[in-house]
Amino acid sequence: MERTGADIRFHDVSVTYPNGFTGLKGINLSIPAGEMVGIVGLSGAGKSTLVRTINGLVPITNGHITVGDHRLSGRGAAQLRGKDLRELRSTVGMVFQSFNLAKRTTVINNVLMGRLYHSPAWRTLLGAWRNDDVELAMSALERVEIVPKAYEKASSLSGGQQQRVAIARTLAQRPMVILADEPVASLDPPTSHVVMRDLQRINAELGITVVVNLHFLDLARRYSERLIGLRSGEVVFDGAGADADESVFENIYGRSLTAEDVLSPKGSL
Ligand SMILES: Nc1ncnc2c1ncn2[C@@H]1O[C@H](COP(=O)(O)OP(=O)(O)OP(=O)(O)O)[C@@H](O)[C@H]1O
């Protein structure tokens, strides 16, 4: 399953939604292959918008983004479409707050969905997966320690286990980038750490570039090699997670911190 990550570059990227609201304003960022980056900011600051531009889920209005050899640019003729967009998405995995699993089918079938982009339609429709794909799915489950649950229904698993299955599904894609949009927002504190450690380990062991939106500042600080702070669609902090102290976060948020901003209020930032 070895594969190196892709670099991600934002060149003066803006996003204006169809209703006229500007979600991102002139973003310039360079994320080297294999980096783990946390994105923080108040609700509405543009974190999801930024992450979703990287796989084309949110179209950009101005500027362009490169992800390895792929190039995403604004609306119109230059926009990535069809086969090119599918190719980009085949190498960019995504993990969501709500896991997005097919709950009524087995864990292994969910992970095999990660092979969709790489398999002919007839195989996926018939569930006639190649042995290589099944082996890849099993080794992805091994990485997140869920192998014993492979043939159980996804709905029978706890939230943390479901998120680990979702991570295994992205791994089965053999991605160069993993995007995680608030991956621990629905989990309890100990499970949040388990899932963040999975992402950290995957980043370190496989060299996959990881970009993760995080609501809780203590988690962001602890697990982000590099932290990017967004405020009203603009980058207002870009530095090491370990260097971000209370005053940095207060500047990103534009207000004092509260107990709701951290996962473990009694711990220190
Ligand atoms: N489809 C859309 N149409 C119009 N405005 C949108 C759309 N999606 C998001 N926005 C607006 O863009 C801004 C940024 O949203 P985004 O979801 O990126 O924020 P966020 O930082 O991820 O916040 P949250 O943590 O609440 O998801 C918000 O003000 C939001 O209302």
The ligand as an ORCA input file, in Angstrom:
! r2SCAN-3c Opt
* xyz 0 1
  N     -23.393     26.533     -0.607
  C     -23.242     27.692      0.033
  N     -23.885     28.807     -0.370
  C     -23.731     29.983      0.265
  N     -22.928     30.171      1.330
  C     -22.269     29.100      1.784
  C     -22.359     27.808      1.170
  N     -21.582     26.930      1.853
  C     -21.016     27.660      2.838
  N     -21.404     28.940      2.805
  C     -21.001     30.029      3.705
  O     -19.587     30.173      3.609
  C     -19.039     30.443      4.902
  C     -17.970     29.440      5.194
  O     -18.581     28.154      5.369
  P     -17.732     26.871      5.784
  O     -18.692     25.733      5.873
  O     -16.574     26.761      4.905
  O     -17.244     27.303      7.229
  P     -16.508     26.454      8.346
  O     -15.364     27.272      8.811
  O     -16.208     25.091      7.856
  O     -17.591     26.439      9.469
  P     -18.327     25.200     10.175
  O     -17.368     24.712     11.183
  O     -19.528     25.822     10.770
  O     -18.635     24.228      9.082
  C     -20.197     30.398      5.886
  O     -20.594     31.719      6.160
  C     -21.285     29.653      5.151
  O     -22.559     30.093      5.533
*
